[in-house]
Amino acid sequence: MEAELYSLENLTLREVKALRTALNYIQVTGIDAFFIGTLQIKVSSQIEEIENHLNSPQPPTPPPTS
């Protein structure tokens, strides 16, 4: 049985980075170490996507039409 997927929405980049940093301090062993390592990778990838989006040039908005 596969786990259902959910997402964390409405978090700022700062909040996501705080979660990623906190994952460095969790003491784990065995199979939990693999789980936390995978979670670290996923959160790091999400941070990279957010930063790339924020740093990409945004197309200019068209002027309002009347």
N, CA, C and O atoms as a Maestro MAE file, in Angstrom:
{
 s_m_m2io_version
 :::
 2.0.0
}

f_m_ct {
 s_m_title
 :::
 protein
 m_atom[264] {
  # First column is atom index #
  i_m_mmod_type
  r_m_x_coord
  r_m_y_coord
  r_m_z_coord
  i_m_residue_number
  s_m_chain_name
  s_m_pdb_residue_name
  s_m_pdb_atom_name
  i_m_atomic_number
  :::
  1 25 0.844 -1.187 0.000 1 A "MET " " N  " 7
  2 3 0.000 0.000 0.000 1 A "MET " " CA " 6
  3 2 0.885 1.244 0.000 1 A "MET " " C  " 6
  4 15 1.728 1.415 0.880 1 A "MET " " O  " 8
  5 25 0.685 2.109 -0.992 2 A "GLU " " N  " 7
  6 3 1.464 3.338 -1.076 2 A "GLU " " CA " 6
  7 2 0.854 4.415 -0.187 2 A "GLU " " C  " 6
  8 15 -0.359 4.473 0.018 2 A "GLU " " O  " 8
  9 25 1.724 5.255 0.325 3 A "ALA " " N  " 7
  10 3 1.259 6.359 1.160 3 A "ALA " " CA " 6
  11 2 0.605 7.422 0.295 3 A "ALA " " C  " 6
  12 15 1.032 7.663 -0.834 3 A "ALA " " O  " 8
  13 25 -0.424 8.051 0.823 4 A "GLU " " N  " 7
  14 3 -1.059 9.151 0.114 4 A "GLU " " CA " 6
  15 2 -0.137 10.361 0.142 4 A "GLU " " C  " 6
  16 15 0.567 10.585 1.127 4 A "GLU " " O  " 8
  17 25 -0.139 11.138 -0.928 5 A "LEU " " N  " 7
  18 3 0.709 12.320 -1.012 5 A "LEU " " CA " 6
  19 2 -0.082 13.565 -0.640 5 A "LEU " " C  " 6
  20 15 -1.230 13.737 -1.049 5 A "LEU " " O  " 8
  21 25 0.542 14.413 0.129 6 A "TYR " " N  " 7
  22 3 -0.025 15.695 0.521 6 A "TYR " " CA " 6
  23 2 1.035 16.748 0.286 6 A "TYR " " C  " 6
  24 15 2.192 16.406 0.039 6 A "TYR " " O  " 8
  25 25 0.678 18.007 0.355 7 A "SER " " N  " 7
  26 3 1.666 19.067 0.214 7 A "SER " " CA " 6
  27 2 1.463 20.100 1.308 7 A "SER " " C  " 6
  28 15 0.377 20.237 1.871 7 A "SER " " O  " 8
  29 25 2.521 20.811 1.589 8 A "LEU " " N  " 7
  30 3 2.449 21.904 2.556 8 A "LEU " " CA " 6
  31 2 2.311 23.189 1.759 8 A "LEU " " C  " 6
  32 15 3.217 23.575 1.020 8 A "LEU " " O  " 8
  33 25 1.191 23.836 1.912 9 A "GLU " " N  " 7
  34 3 0.949 25.068 1.176 9 A "GLU " " CA " 6
  35 2 0.954 26.236 2.132 9 A "GLU " " C  " 6
  36 15 0.852 26.078 3.348 9 A "GLU " " O  " 8
  37 25 1.074 27.395 1.558 10 A "ASN " " N  " 7
  38 3 1.044 28.650 2.311 10 A "ASN " " CA " 6
  39 2 2.216 28.790 3.276 10 A "ASN " " C  " 6
  40 15 2.092 29.440 4.314 10 A "ASN " " O  " 8
  41 25 3.350 28.186 2.941 11 A "LEU " " N  " 7
  42 3 4.565 28.380 3.726 11 A "LEU " " CA " 6
  43 2 5.466 29.350 2.976 11 A "LEU " " C  " 6
  44 15 5.571 29.285 1.752 11 A "LEU " " O  " 8
  45 25 6.111 30.243 3.703 12 A "THR " " N  " 7
  46 3 7.067 31.152 3.072 12 A "THR " " CA " 6
  47 2 8.365 30.397 2.819 12 A "THR " " C  " 6
  48 15 8.590 29.324 3.378 12 A "THR " " O  " 8
  49 25 9.213 30.963 1.976 13 A "LEU " " N  " 7
  50 3 10.519 30.360 1.718 13 A "LEU " " CA " 6
  51 2 11.302 30.243 3.025 13 A "LEU " " C  " 6
  52 15 11.984 29.245 3.258 13 A "LEU " " O  " 8
  53 25 11.204 31.246 3.857 14 A "ARG " " N  " 7
  54 3 11.901 31.224 5.153 14 A "ARG " " CA " 6
  55 2 11.430 30.046 6.012 14 A "ARG " " C  " 6
  56 15 12.241 29.390 6.667 14 A "ARG " " O  " 8
  57 25 10.131 29.780 6.009 15 A "GLU " " N  " 7
  58 3 9.585 28.672 6.797 15 A "GLU " " CA " 6
  59 2 10.060 27.321 6.246 15 A "GLU " " C  " 6
  60 15 10.380 26.416 7.017 15 A "GLU " " O  " 8
  61 25 10.104 27.187 4.933 16 A "VAL " " N  " 7
  62 3 10.568 25.940 4.329 16 A "VAL " " CA " 6
  63 2 12.046 25.727 4.657 16 A "VAL " " C  " 6
  64 15 12.463 24.609 4.961 16 A "VAL " " O  " 8
  65 25 12.839 26.803 4.594 17 A "LYS " " N  " 7
  66 3 14.260 26.694 4.942 17 A "LYS " " CA " 6
  67 2 14.444 26.325 6.414 17 A "LYS " " C  " 6
  68 15 15.364 25.582 6.754 17 A "LYS " " O  " 8
  69 25 13.584 26.834 7.281 18 A "ALA " " N  " 7
  70 3 13.662 26.499 8.705 18 A "ALA " " CA " 6
  71 2 13.391 25.012 8.915 18 A "ALA " " C  " 6
  72 15 14.058 24.365 9.722 18 A "ALA " " O  " 8
  73 25 12.411 24.473 8.189 19 A "LEU " " N  " 7
  74 3 12.141 23.031 8.279 19 A "LEU " " CA " 6
  75 2 13.344 22.222 7.809 19 A "LEU " " C  " 6
  76 15 13.701 21.215 8.422 19 A "LEU " " O  " 8
  77 25 13.967 22.666 6.719 20 A "ARG " " N  " 7
  78 3 15.134 21.956 6.184 20 A "ARG " " CA " 6
  79 2 16.274 21.973 7.193 20 A "ARG " " C  " 6
  80 15 16.926 20.952 7.412 20 A "ARG " " O  " 8
  81 25 16.517 23.121 7.806 21 A "THR " " N  " 7
  82 3 17.582 23.239 8.805 21 A "THR " " CA " 6
  83 2 17.295 22.341 10.003 21 A "THR " " C  " 6
  84 15 18.203 21.699 10.530 21 A "THR " " O  " 8
  85 25 16.045 22.294 10.432 22 A "ALA " " N  " 7
  86 3 15.678 21.457 11.574 22 A "ALA " " CA " 6
  87 2 15.941 19.982 11.302 22 A "ALA " " C  " 6
  88 15 16.262 19.228 12.220 22 A "ALA " " O  " 8
  89 25 15.806 19.570 10.050 23 A "LEU " " N  " 7
  90 3 16.053 18.159 9.715 23 A "LEU " " CA " 6
  91 2 17.502 17.759 9.943 23 A "LEU " " C  " 6
  92 15 17.794 16.572 10.087 23 A "LEU " " O  " 8
  93 25 18.417 18.724 9.979 24 A "ASN " " N  " 7
  94 3 19.830 18.421 10.241 24 A "ASN " " CA " 6
  95 2 20.076 18.024 11.690 24 A "ASN " " C  " 6
  96 15 21.099 17.412 11.998 24 A "ASN " " O  " 8
  97 25 19.156 18.362 12.578 25 A "TYR " " N  " 7
  98 3 19.380 18.157 14.001 25 A "TYR " " CA " 6
  99 2 18.626 16.972 14.585 25 A "TYR " " C  " 6
  100 15 18.741 16.695 15.779 25 A "TYR " " O  " 8
  101 25 17.865 16.275 13.769 26 A "ILE " " N  " 7
  102 3 17.129 15.105 14.238 26 A "ILE " " CA " 6
  103 2 18.090 13.929 14.341 26 A "ILE " " C  " 6
  104 15 18.772 13.600 13.371 26 A "ILE " " O  " 8
  105 25 18.150 13.295 15.504 27 A "GLN " " N  " 7
  106 3 19.011 12.131 15.708 27 A "GLN " " CA " 6
  107 2 18.233 10.875 15.312 27 A "GLN " " C  " 6
  108 15 17.220 10.542 15.926 27 A "GLN " " O  " 8
  109 25 18.719 10.184 14.281 28 A "VAL " " N  " 7
  110 3 18.024 8.992 13.807 28 A "VAL " " CA " 6
  111 2 19.025 7.885 13.512 28 A "VAL " " C  " 6
  112 15 20.208 8.132 13.280 28 A "VAL " " O  " 8
  113 25 18.515 6.662 13.527 29 A "THR " " N  " 7
  114 3 19.339 5.508 13.181 29 A "THR " " CA " 6
  115 2 18.504 4.543 12.366 29 A "THR " " C  " 6
  116 15 17.278 4.646 12.325 29 A "THR " " O  " 8
  117 25 19.167 3.616 11.726 30 A "GLY " " N  " 7
  118 3 18.475 2.555 10.997 30 A "GLY " " CA " 6
  119 2 17.644 3.070 9.843 30 A "GLY " " C  " 6
  120 15 18.034 4.000 9.137 30 A "GLY " " O  " 8
  121 25 16.495 2.451 9.666 31 A "ILE " " N  " 7
  122 3 15.625 2.792 8.542 31 A "ILE " " CA " 6
  123 2 15.138 4.233 8.614 31 A "ILE " " C  " 6
  124 15 14.868 4.845 7.581 31 A "ILE " " O  " 8
  125 25 15.024 4.781 9.815 32 A "ASP " " N  " 7
  126 3 14.608 6.171 9.957 32 A "ASP " " CA " 6
  127 2 15.639 7.124 9.353 32 A "ASP " " C  " 6
  128 15 15.276 8.196 8.869 32 A "ASP " " O  " 8
  129 25 16.916 6.749 9.376 33 A "ALA " " N  " 7
  130 3 17.962 7.584 8.786 33 A "ALA " " CA " 6
  131 2 17.725 7.730 7.287 33 A "ALA " " C  " 6
  132 15 17.879 8.822 6.740 33 A "ALA " " O  " 8
  133 25 17.355 6.651 6.624 34 A "PHE " " N  " 7
  134 3 17.057 6.705 5.189 34 A "PHE " " CA " 6
  135 2 15.843 7.594 4.942 34 A "PHE " " C  " 6
  136 15 15.839 8.398 4.009 34 A "PHE " " O  " 8
  137 25 14.822 7.453 5.769 35 A "PHE " " N  " 7
  138 3 13.605 8.263 5.631 35 A "PHE " " CA " 6
  139 2 13.930 9.746 5.767 35 A "PHE " " C  " 6
  140 15 13.498 10.549 4.940 35 A "PHE " " O  " 8
  141 25 14.684 10.119 6.795 36 A "ILE " " N  " 7
  142 3 15.029 11.524 7.026 36 A "ILE " " CA " 6
  143 2 15.929 12.035 5.907 36 A "ILE " " C  " 6
  144 15 15.780 13.175 5.468 36 A "ILE " " O  " 8
  145 25 16.858 11.208 5.443 37 A "GLY " " N  " 7
  146 3 17.713 11.604 4.325 37 A "GLY " " CA " 6
  147 2 16.906 11.899 3.076 37 A "GLY " " C  " 6
  148 15 17.171 12.875 2.375 37 A "GLY " " O  " 8
  149 25 15.929 11.062 2.799 38 A "THR " " N  " 7
  150 3 15.051 11.287 1.646 38 A "THR " " CA " 6
  151 2 14.245 12.566 1.826 38 A "THR " " C  " 6
  152 15 14.066 13.332 0.879 38 A "THR " " O  " 8
  153 25 13.764 12.792 3.027 39 A "LEU " " N  " 7
  154 3 13.007 14.006 3.320 39 A "LEU " " CA " 6
  155 2 13.875 15.255 3.144 39 A "LEU " " C  " 6
  156 15 13.406 16.268 2.624 39 A "LEU " " O  " 8
  157 25 15.135 15.184 3.574 40 A "GLN " " N  " 7
  158 3 16.054 16.308 3.395 40 A "GLN " " CA " 6
  159 2 16.225 16.632 1.916 40 A "GLN " " C  " 6
  160 15 16.227 17.801 1.532 40 A "GLN " " O  " 8
  161 25 16.366 15.616 1.096 41 A "ILE " " N  " 7
  162 3 16.536 15.816 -0.342 41 A "ILE " " CA " 6
  163 2 15.295 16.463 -0.948 41 A "ILE " " C  " 6
  164 15 15.405 17.389 -1.751 41 A "ILE " " O  " 8
  165 25 14.120 15.978 -0.566 42 A "LYS " " N  " 7
  166 3 12.873 16.530 -1.105 42 A "LYS " " CA " 6
  167 2 12.710 18.001 -0.722 42 A "LYS " " C  " 6
  168 15 12.347 18.825 -1.562 42 A "LYS " " O  " 8
  169 25 12.975 18.330 0.534 43 A "VAL " " N  " 7
  170 3 12.818 19.715 0.981 43 A "VAL " " CA " 6
  171 2 13.858 20.605 0.302 43 A "VAL " " C  " 6
  172 15 13.544 21.727 -0.095 43 A "VAL " " O  " 8
  173 25 15.088 20.116 0.165 44 A "SER " " N  " 7
  174 3 16.127 20.893 -0.520 44 A "SER " " CA " 6
  175 2 15.752 21.151 -1.973 44 A "SER " " C  " 6
  176 15 15.976 22.246 -2.489 44 A "SER " " O  " 8
  177 25 15.188 20.156 -2.627 45 A "SER " " N  " 7
  178 3 14.753 20.323 -4.022 45 A "SER " " CA " 6
  179 2 13.647 21.354 -4.118 45 A "SER " " C  " 6
  180 15 13.627 22.159 -5.050 45 A "SER " " O  " 8
  181 25 12.732 21.339 -3.171 46 A "GLN " " N  " 7
  182 3 11.635 22.309 -3.169 46 A "GLN " " CA " 6
  183 2 12.175 23.721 -2.971 46 A "GLN " " C  " 6
  184 15 11.711 24.661 -3.617 46 A "GLN " " O  " 8
  185 25 13.153 23.874 -2.080 47 A "ILE " " N  " 7
  186 3 13.761 25.182 -1.848 47 A "ILE " " CA " 6
  187 2 14.418 25.679 -3.133 47 A "ILE " " C  " 6
  188 15 14.277 26.847 -3.495 47 A "ILE " " O  " 8
  189 25 15.127 24.800 -3.811 48 A "GLU " " N  " 7
  190 3 15.791 25.176 -5.060 48 A "GLU " " CA " 6
  191 2 14.771 25.620 -6.111 48 A "GLU " " C  " 6
  192 15 14.999 26.604 -6.815 48 A "GLU " " O  " 8
  193 25 13.652 24.904 -6.224 49 A "GLU " " N  " 7
  194 3 12.603 25.282 -7.172 49 A "GLU " " CA " 6
  195 2 12.029 26.658 -6.843 49 A "GLU " " C  " 6
  196 15 11.814 27.473 -7.740 49 A "GLU " " O  " 8
  197 25 11.782 26.914 -5.570 50 A "ILE " " N  " 7
  198 3 11.227 28.206 -5.152 50 A "ILE " " CA " 6
  199 2 12.219 29.321 -5.480 50 A "ILE " " C  " 6
  200 15 11.835 30.352 -6.031 50 A "ILE " " O  " 8
  201 25 13.496 29.116 -5.141 51 A "GLU " " N  " 7
  202 3 14.506 30.143 -5.395 51 A "GLU " " CA " 6
  203 2 14.676 30.392 -6.889 51 A "GLU " " C  " 6
  204 15 14.833 31.538 -7.309 51 A "GLU " " O  " 8
  205 25 14.646 29.334 -7.696 52 A "ASN " " N  " 7
  206 3 14.742 29.507 -9.146 52 A "ASN " " CA " 6
  207 2 13.564 30.303 -9.677 52 A "ASN " " C  " 6
  208 15 13.725 31.170 -10.536 52 A "ASN " " O  " 8
  209 25 12.379 30.007 -9.163 53 A "HIS " " N  " 7
  210 3 11.185 30.745 -9.578 53 A "HIS " " CA " 6
  211 2 11.299 32.216 -9.193 53 A "HIS " " C  " 6
  212 15 10.963 33.093 -9.989 53 A "HIS " " O  " 8
  213 25 11.766 32.490 -7.984 54 A "LEU " " N  " 7
  214 3 11.881 33.869 -7.525 54 A "LEU " " CA " 6
  215 2 12.945 34.641 -8.296 54 A "LEU " " C  " 6
  216 15 12.828 35.855 -8.465 54 A "LEU " " O  " 8
  217 25 13.982 33.948 -8.764 55 A "ASN " " N  " 7
  218 3 15.082 34.605 -9.465 55 A "ASN " " CA " 6
  219 2 14.880 34.683 -10.974 55 A "ASN " " C  " 6
  220 15 15.655 35.347 -11.662 55 A "ASN " " O  " 8
  221 25 13.860 34.023 -11.497 56 A "SER " " N  " 7
  222 3 13.626 34.067 -12.939 56 A "SER " " CA " 6
  223 2 12.911 35.359 -13.304 56 A "SER " " C  " 6
  224 15 12.066 35.850 -12.555 56 A "SER " " O  " 8
  225 25 13.260 35.901 -14.463 57 A "PRO " " N  " 7
  226 3 12.584 37.156 -14.861 57 A "PRO " " CA " 6
  227 2 11.103 36.909 -15.102 57 A "PRO " " C  " 6
  228 15 10.711 35.928 -15.733 57 A "PRO " " O  " 8
  229 25 10.314 37.798 -14.597 58 A "GLN " " N  " 7
  230 3 8.865 37.701 -14.760 58 A "GLN " " CA " 6
  231 2 8.446 38.521 -15.977 58 A "GLN " " C  " 6
  232 15 8.947 39.629 -16.171 58 A "GLN " " O  " 8
  233 25 7.534 37.995 -16.802 59 A "PRO " " N  " 7
  234 3 7.078 38.781 -17.951 59 A "PRO " " CA " 6
  235 2 6.331 40.019 -17.479 59 A "PRO " " C  " 6
  236 15 5.624 39.979 -16.472 59 A "PRO " " O  " 8
  237 25 6.490 41.125 -18.213 60 A "PRO " " N  " 7
  238 3 5.795 42.348 -17.805 60 A "PRO " " CA " 6
  239 2 4.286 42.174 -17.906 60 A "PRO " " C  " 6
  240 15 3.779 41.488 -18.794 60 A "PRO " " O  " 8
  241 25 3.597 42.796 -16.998 61 A "THR " " N  " 7
  242 3 2.129 42.716 -17.036 61 A "THR " " CA " 6
  243 2 1.617 43.734 -18.039 61 A "THR " " C  " 6
  244 15 2.098 44.866 -18.081 61 A "THR " " O  " 8
  245 25 0.648 43.338 -18.843 62 A "PRO " " N  " 7
  246 3 0.123 44.284 -19.832 62 A "PRO " " CA " 6
  247 2 -0.641 45.418 -19.147 62 A "PRO " " C  " 6
  248 15 -1.225 45.231 -18.080 62 A "PRO " " O  " 8
  249 25 -0.628 46.582 -19.768 63 A "PRO " " N  " 7
  250 3 -1.370 47.695 -19.153 63 A "PRO " " CA " 6
  251 2 -2.867 47.416 -19.169 63 A "PRO " " C  " 6
  252 15 -3.362 46.714 -20.050 63 A "PRO " " O  " 8
  253 25 -3.575 47.956 -18.211 64 A "PRO " " N  " 7
  254 3 -5.038 47.717 -18.181 64 A "PRO " " CA " 6
  255 2 -5.709 48.348 -19.397 64 A "PRO " " C  " 6
  256 15 -5.314 49.413 -19.872 64 A "PRO " " O  " 8
  257 25 -6.706 47.673 -19.871 65 A "THR " " N  " 7
  258 3 -7.471 48.215 -20.990 65 A "THR " " CA " 6
  259 2 -8.753 48.847 -20.463 65 A "THR " " C  " 6
  260 15 -9.357 48.360 -19.508 65 A "THR " " O  " 8
  261 25 -9.151 49.932 -21.097 66 A "SER " " N  " 7
  262 3 -10.375 50.573 -20.625 66 A "SER " " CA " 6
  263 2 -11.475 50.506 -21.640 66 A "SER " " C  " 6
  264 15 -12.574 51.003 -21.394 66 A "SER " " O  " 8
  :::
 }
 m_bond[263] {
  # First column is bond index #
  i_m_from
  i_m_to
  i_m_order
  :::
  1 1 2 1
  2 2 3 1
  3 3 4 2
  4 3 5 1
  5 5 6 1
  6 6 7 1
  7 7 8 2
  8 7 9 1
  9 9 10 1
  10 10 11 1
  11 11 12 2
  12 11 13 1
  13 13 14 1
  14 14 15 1
  15 15 16 2
  16 15 17 1
  17 17 18 1
  18 18 19 1
  19 19 20 2
  20 19 21 1
  21 21 22 1
  22 22 23 1
  23 23 24 2
  24 23 25 1
  25 25 26 1
  26 26 27 1
  27 27 28 2
  28 27 29 1
  29 29 30 1
  30 30 31 1
  31 31 32 2
  32 31 33 1
  33 33 34 1
  34 34 35 1
  35 35 36 2
  36 35 37 1
  37 37 38 1
  38 38 39 1
  39 39 40 2
  40 39 41 1
  41 41 42 1
  42 42 43 1
  43 43 44 2
  44 43 45 1
  45 45 46 1
  46 46 47 1
  47 47 48 2
  48 47 49 1
  49 49 50 1
  50 50 51 1
  51 51 52 2
  52 51 53 1
  53 53 54 1
  54 54 55 1
  55 55 56 2
  56 55 57 1
  57 57 58 1
  58 58 59 1
  59 59 60 2
  60 59 61 1
  61 61 62 1
  62 62 63 1
  63 63 64 2
  64 63 65 1
  65 65 66 1
  66 66 67 1
  67 67 68 2
  68 67 69 1
  69 69 70 1
  70 70 71 1
  71 71 72 2
  72 71 73 1
  73 73 74 1
  74 74 75 1
  75 75 76 2
  76 75 77 1
  77 77 78 1
  78 78 79 1
  79 79 80 2
  80 79 81 1
  81 81 82 1
  82 82 83 1
  83 83 84 2
  84 83 85 1
  85 85 86 1
  86 86 87 1
  87 87 88 2
  88 87 89 1
  89 89 90 1
  90 90 91 1
  91 91 92 2
  92 91 93 1
  93 93 94 1
  94 94 95 1
  95 95 96 2
  96 95 97 1
  97 97 98 1
  98 98 99 1
  99 99 100 2
  100 99 101 1
  101 101 102 1
  102 102 103 1
  103 103 104 2
  104 103 105 1
  105 105 106 1
  106 106 107 1
  107 107 108 2
  108 107 109 1
  109 109 110 1
  110 110 111 1
  111 111 112 2
  112 111 113 1
  113 113 114 1
  114 114 115 1
  115 115 116 2
  116 115 117 1
  117 117 118 1
  118 118 119 1
  119 119 120 2
  120 119 121 1
  121 121 122 1
  122 122 123 1
  123 123 124 2
  124 123 125 1
  125 125 126 1
  126 126 127 1
  127 127 128 2
  128 127 129 1
  129 129 130 1
  130 130 131 1
  131 131 132 2
  132 131 133 1
  133 133 134 1
  134 134 135 1
  135 135 136 2
  136 135 137 1
  137 137 138 1
  138 138 139 1
  139 139 140 2
  140 139 141 1
  141 141 142 1
  142 142 143 1
  143 143 144 2
  144 143 145 1
  145 145 146 1
  146 146 147 1
  147 147 148 2
  148 147 149 1
  149 149 150 1
  150 150 151 1
  151 151 152 2
  152 151 153 1
  153 153 154 1
  154 154 155 1
  155 155 156 2
  156 155 157 1
  157 157 158 1
  158 158 159 1
  159 159 160 2
  160 159 161 1
  161 161 162 1
  162 162 163 1
  163 163 164 2
  164 163 165 1
  165 165 166 1
  166 166 167 1
  167 167 168 2
  168 167 169 1
  169 169 170 1
  170 170 171 1
  171 171 172 2
  172 171 173 1
  173 173 174 1
  174 174 175 1
  175 175 176 2
  176 175 177 1
  177 177 178 1
  178 178 179 1
  179 179 180 2
  180 179 181 1
  181 181 182 1
  182 182 183 1
  183 183 184 2
  184 183 185 1
  185 185 186 1
  186 186 187 1
  187 187 188 2
  188 187 189 1
  189 189 190 1
  190 190 191 1
  191 191 192 2
  192 191 193 1
  193 193 194 1
  194 194 195 1
  195 195 196 2
  196 195 197 1
  197 197 198 1
  198 198 199 1
  199 199 200 2
  200 199 201 1
  201 201 202 1
  202 202 203 1
  203 203 204 2
  204 203 205 1
  205 205 206 1
  206 206 207 1
  207 207 208 2
  208 207 209 1
  209 209 210 1
  210 210 211 1
  211 211 212 2
  212 211 213 1
  213 213 214 1
  214 214 215 1
  215 215 216 2
  216 215 217 1
  217 217 218 1
  218 218 219 1
  219 219 220 2
  220 219 221 1
  221 221 222 1
  222 222 223 1
  223 223 224 2
  224 223 225 1
  225 225 226 1
  226 226 227 1
  227 227 228 2
  228 227 229 1
  229 229 230 1
  230 230 231 1
  231 231 232 2
  232 231 233 1
  233 233 234 1
  234 234 235 1
  235 235 236 2
  236 235 237 1
  237 237 238 1
  238 238 239 1
  239 239 240 2
  240 239 241 1
  241 241 242 1
  242 242 243 1
  243 243 244 2
  244 243 245 1
  245 245 246 1
  246 246 247 1
  247 247 248 2
  248 247 249 1
  249 249 250 1
  250 250 251 1
  251 251 252 2
  252 251 253 1
  253 253 254 1
  254 254 255 1
  255 255 256 2
  256 255 257 1
  257 257 258 1
  258 258 259 1
  259 259 260 2
  260 259 261 1
  261 261 262 1
  262 262 263 1
  263 263 264 2
  :::
 }
}
